[in-house]
Amino acid sequence: MSTQPEKDDPATKSEFERLGEEPQLPLWKEFWLFVVENKAWWMVPILLAVGLIGVLAVLGSTGAAPFIYPLF
């Protein structure tokens, strides 16, 4: 018999292992936490503009294109 505890024993797991077993956050929640914790508010307008361009690109390739083009 060995004196070392079992590796599956929850009492012996490190904090890193316990955090690794938690469910992962969705990408947008993780990004929001990054912006808030690091005070990177300057990234929000850039990403909103890129997101808006992406939405327009998707809509431009669908049947909604004739309705979007007059806006420009």
TIDREN-65285 format. One record per atom (N, C-alpha, C): residue number from 1; residue in one letter; atom name; x, y, z. Coordinates in Angstrom, 2 decimals, m for minus. Each point is the difference from the previous one (the first is absolute). Layout:
BEGIN
 num residu atome       u       v       w
 NUM      A    CA       X       Y       Z
...
//
This chain:
BEGIN
 num residu atome       u       v       w
   1      M     N    0.82   m1.19    0.00
   1      M    CA   m0.82    1.19    0.00
   1      M     C    0.86    1.25    0.00
   2      S     N   m0.40    0.95   m0.76
   2      S    CA    0.73    1.26    0.00
   2      S     C   m0.67    0.98    0.95
   3      T     N    0.77    0.97    0.43
   3      T    CA   m0.54    1.00    0.93
   3      T     C   m0.51    1.23   m0.72
   4      Q     N    0.13    0.02   m1.33
   4      Q    CA   m0.48    1.16   m0.75
   4      Q     C   m1.51   m0.09   m0.19
   5      P     N   m0.69    1.13    0.09
   5      P    CA   m1.45    0.00   m0.19
   5      P     C   m0.36   m0.27   m1.47
   6      E     N   m1.20   m0.45   m0.21
   6      E    CA   m0.50   m0.25   m1.35
   6      E     C   m0.06    1.31   m0.79
   7      K     N    0.25   m0.07   m1.29
   7      K    CA   m0.02    1.22   m0.82
   7      K     C   m1.41    0.51   m0.24
   8      D     N   m1.00   m0.87    0.12
   8      D    CA   m1.38    0.42   m0.23
   8      D     C   m0.66    0.57    1.24
   9      D     N    0.71    0.02    1.10
   9      D    CA   m0.57    0.52    1.25
   9      D     C   m0.18    1.51   m0.13
  10      P     N   m1.25    0.51    0.14
  10      P    CA   m0.22    1.44   m0.18
  10      P     C    0.71    0.87    1.03
  11      A     N    0.33   m0.54    1.14
  11      A    CA    0.66    0.79    1.03
  11      A     C    1.45    0.29   m0.37
  12      T     N    0.59   m0.81   m0.88
  12      T    CA    1.41    0.19   m0.34
  12      T     C    0.19    0.77   m1.30
  13      K     N   m1.07    0.38   m0.65
  13      K    CA    0.13    0.72   m1.26
  13      K     C    0.46    1.43    0.26
  14      S     N    0.84    0.47   m0.92
  14      S    CA    0.48    1.38    0.12
  14      S     C   m1.08    0.96   m0.47
  15      E     N    0.21    1.26    0.26
  15      E    CA   m0.96    1.02   m0.44
  15      E     C   m0.11    0.01   m1.52
  16      F     N    1.13   m0.21   m0.67
  16      F    CA    0.02   m0.03   m1.46
  16      F     C   m0.88   m1.12   m0.54
  17      E     N    0.09   m1.17    0.61
  17      E    CA   m0.82   m1.13   m0.43
  17      E     C   m1.48    0.24    0.26
  18      R     N   m0.31    0.60    1.14
  18      R    CA   m1.40    0.29    0.31
  18      R     C   m0.58    1.02   m0.99
  19      L     N    0.78    1.02   m0.34
  19      L    CA   m0.47    1.00   m0.96
  19      L     C   m0.15   m0.60   m1.40
  20      G     N    0.84   m0.97   m0.33
  20      G    CA   m0.08   m0.66   m1.30
  20      G     C   m1.25   m0.84   m0.16
  21      E     N   m0.59   m0.43    1.09
  21      E    CA   m1.20   m0.83   m0.06
  21      E     C   m1.29    0.81   m0.05
  22      E     N    0.09    1.31    0.22
  22      E    CA   m1.19    0.84   m0.06
  22      E     C   m0.46    0.14   m1.45
  23      P     N   m1.29    0.23   m0.22
  23      P    CA   m0.47    0.19   m1.38
  23      P     C    0.59    1.27   m0.60
  24      Q     N    0.30   m0.06   m1.29
  24      Q    CA    0.60    1.15   m0.68
  24      Q     C   m1.06    1.04   m0.31
  25      L     N    0.44    1.26    0.03
  25      L    CA   m0.89    1.11   m0.33
  25      L     C   m0.13    0.12   m1.52
  26      P     N   m1.13    0.49   m0.48
  26      P    CA   m0.10    0.29   m1.44
  26      P     C    1.01    1.09   m0.39
  27      L     N    0.33    0.06   m1.26
  27      L    CA    1.02    0.93   m0.48
  27      L     C   m0.34    1.44    0.32
  28      W     N   m1.25    0.40   m0.20
  28      W    CA   m0.37    1.40    0.24
  28      W     C    0.08    0.35    1.47
  29      K     N   m0.32   m0.93    0.91
  29      K    CA    0.12    0.28    1.43
  29      K     C    1.46    0.12    0.42
  30      E     N    0.82   m0.88   m0.56
  30      E    CA    1.43    0.04    0.31
  30      E     C    0.61    1.30   m0.51
  31      F     N   m0.40    0.44   m1.19
  31      F    CA    0.50    1.27   m0.52
  31      F     C   m0.46    1.16    0.86
  32      W     N   m1.25   m0.01    0.44
  32      W    CA   m0.52    1.08    0.84
  32      W     C    0.78    0.08    1.31
  33      L     N    0.29   m1.16    0.60
  33      L    CA    0.80    0.00    1.23
  33      L     C    1.40    0.55   m0.26
  34      F     N    0.57   m0.33   m1.15
  34      F    CA    1.32    0.53   m0.35
  34      F     C   m0.03    1.51   m0.09
  35      V     N   m1.01    0.56   m0.68
  35      V    CA   m0.10    1.45   m0.16
  35      V     C   m0.18    0.67    1.35
  36      V     N   m0.86   m0.55    0.85
  36      V    CA   m0.28    0.62    1.29
  36      V     C    1.21   m0.08    0.93
  37      E     N    0.63   m1.17    0.09
  37      E    CA    1.11   m0.18    0.93
  37      E     C    1.25    0.76   m0.43
  38      N     N    0.23    0.11   m1.30
  38      N    CA    1.21    0.66   m0.50
  38      N     C   m0.24    1.43   m0.43
  39      K     N   m1.22    0.48    0.18
  39      K    CA   m0.37    1.37   m0.36
  39      K     C    0.40    0.31   m1.44
  40      A     N   m0.36   m0.90   m0.89
  40      A    CA    0.31    0.15   m1.42
  40      A     C   m1.22    0.50   m0.76
  41      W     N   m0.59    1.08    0.50
  41      W    CA   m1.23    0.53   m0.60
  41      W     C    0.21    0.51   m1.42
  42      W     N    1.23    0.31   m0.37
  42      W    CA    0.28    0.50   m1.34
  42      W     C   m0.27   m1.07   m1.05
  43      M     N   m0.05   m1.28    0.39
  43      M    CA   m0.23   m1.09   m0.95
  43      M     C   m1.47   m0.11   m0.40
  44      V     N   m0.90    0.48    0.84
  44      V    CA   m1.44   m0.18   m0.25
  44      V     C   m0.45    0.67   m1.30
  45      P     N    0.32    1.28   m0.26
  45      P    CA   m0.46    0.60   m1.27
  45      P     C    0.60   m0.67   m1.23
  46      I     N    1.24   m0.44    0.10
  46      I    CA    0.63   m0.67   m1.13
  46      I     C   m0.72   m1.30   m0.31
  47      L     N   m0.28   m0.78    1.03
  47      L    CA   m0.67   m1.27   m0.21
  47      L     C   m1.45    0.17   m0.45
  48      L     N   m0.65    1.04    0.48
  48      L    CA   m1.36    0.27   m0.47
  48      L     C    0.00    0.35   m1.48
  49      A     N    0.98    0.79   m0.43
  49      A    CA    0.09    0.36   m1.42
  49      A     C    0.31   m1.23   m0.85
  50      V     N    0.92   m0.83    0.45
  50      V    CA    0.33   m1.22   m0.74
  50      V     C   m1.21   m0.93   m0.04
  51      G     N   m0.71   m0.11    1.11
  51      G    CA   m1.20   m0.83    0.03
  51      G     C   m1.08    0.51   m0.94
  52      L     N   m0.17    1.31   m0.05
  52      L    CA   m0.99    0.60   m0.90
  52      L     C    0.36   m0.25   m1.46
  53      I     N    1.27    0.12   m0.32
  53      I    CA    0.45   m0.29   m1.37
  53      I     C   m0.24   m1.47   m0.33
  54      G     N    0.25   m0.88    0.97
  54      G    CA   m0.26   m1.42   m0.22
  54      G     C   m1.47   m0.30   m0.23
  55      V     N   m0.86    0.65    0.77
  55      V    CA   m1.45   m0.19   m0.18
  55      V     C   m0.42    0.51   m1.37
  56      L     N    0.52    1.15   m0.40
  56      L    CA   m0.33    0.53   m1.33
  56      L     C    0.50   m0.92   m1.11
  57      A     N    1.16   m0.61    0.19
  57      A    CA    0.52   m0.93   m1.01
  57      A     C   m0.89   m1.23   m0.12
  58      V     N   m0.47   m0.50    1.13
  58      V    CA   m0.90   m1.16   m0.03
  58      V     C   m1.33    0.36   m0.65
  59      L     N   m0.55    1.14    0.40
  59      L    CA   m1.27    0.42   m0.58
  59      L     C    0.13    0.35   m1.48
  60      G     N    1.18    0.49   m0.39
  60      G    CA    0.22    0.35   m1.40
  60      G     C    0.04   m1.21   m0.91
  61      S     N    0.29   m1.17    0.56
  61      S    CA    0.06   m1.21   m0.81
  61      S     C   m1.32   m0.77    0.03
  62      T     N   m1.01    0.55    0.64
  62      T    CA   m1.30   m0.67    0.07
  62      T     C   m1.03    0.75   m0.85
  63      G     N   m1.24   m0.36    0.16
  63      G    CA   m1.07    0.66   m0.73
  63      G     C   m0.27    1.40    0.48
  64      A     N    0.60    0.40    1.12
  64      A    CA   m0.22    1.34    0.53
  64      A     C    0.88    1.05   m0.68
  65      A     N    0.88   m0.42   m0.89
  65      A    CA    0.94    0.92   m0.64
  65      A     C   m0.69    1.17   m0.71
  66      P     N   m1.06   m0.21   m0.76
  66      P    CA   m0.63    1.15   m0.68
  66      P     C   m0.55    1.04    0.97
  67      F     N   m0.29   m0.40    1.21
  67      F    CA   m0.52    0.95    0.98
  67      F     C    1.11    0.73    0.75
  68      I     N    1.19   m0.58    0.01
  68      I    CA    1.12    0.61    0.72
  68      I     C    0.75    1.00   m0.88
  69      Y     N    0.16   m0.30   m1.28
  69      Y    CA    0.79    0.86   m0.88
  69      Y     C   m0.50    1.44   m0.07
  70      P     N   m1.29    0.28    0.04
  70      P    CA   m0.44    1.41   m0.02
  70      P     C    0.44    0.79    1.23
  71      L     N    0.36   m0.68    1.08
  71      L    CA    0.46    0.70    1.19
  71      L     C    1.34    0.68   m0.22
  72      F     N    0.77   m0.48   m0.98
  72      F    CA    1.31    0.57   m0.24
  72      F     C   m0.04    0.81   m1.27
//
